[in-house]
Amino acid sequence: QVQLVESGGGLVQAGGSLRLSCAASGSIFSINVMGWYRQAPGKQRESVATITSSGSTDYADSVKGRFTLSRDNAKNTVYLQMNSLRPEDTAVYYCNARLRPQAVGVWYSYWGQGTQVTVSS
């Protein structure tokens, strides 16, 4: 089985920083994409940042220039460095990984349990 374990959420004042981590473990042959999504109360879940196994990144317009997504493929881990945080960044952040357990087969999408990020004004 595959598990995604997230950490690093918390409470921070506007303008502050947080670093989220997501580690994937279990039966993993390769990971195609890992990234972070967030969901604020009453809103749809949205993509924040994603990164491919080769290092190609994609950021939501609202976080460009403030957030940086990096990876450690050897550890199947991604990190989201969040700087210049704003109150509108407040949400539950979910890690996602698209992976497959063997060289040839079906790709699966897995989600972490979510970690709360709260930015006070």
C-alpha positions, 0 to 999 in steps of 0.5 A: 500500500502507498501512504502520503505523510504530510507535515509542516502546517501551522499558524503563521502571521501574514508575511511569514513562511512555512515549509510543507513536506510530503513523503510517499512510502510503500509499493512505488516503482515510479512517481509521475507527478507529485504536488500540493492542492488546497481547499479553503472552507466553502471553496473547491479544491485547487492545484497549488503546485506540481512537479514531475519526476524530471523536475518540471514545475507548475504553479498556480498564478496566485502563488507564483513568486512566493511558493517554491516546490522541490523534490527529493526523488531518492526519498519520494518526498516533495517540499513546498516552501511558502513565503510571503504568506497571505490570509487568502492562503489559509486552507487545508493543504493536501499532497497528491502523487500520481504513481505506479507500483511497477514498471508497466501498469496502471497509474494511481492517484493518492492523497495525503490526509491534509495539513492545515495552514492558517495565515493571520492578518 
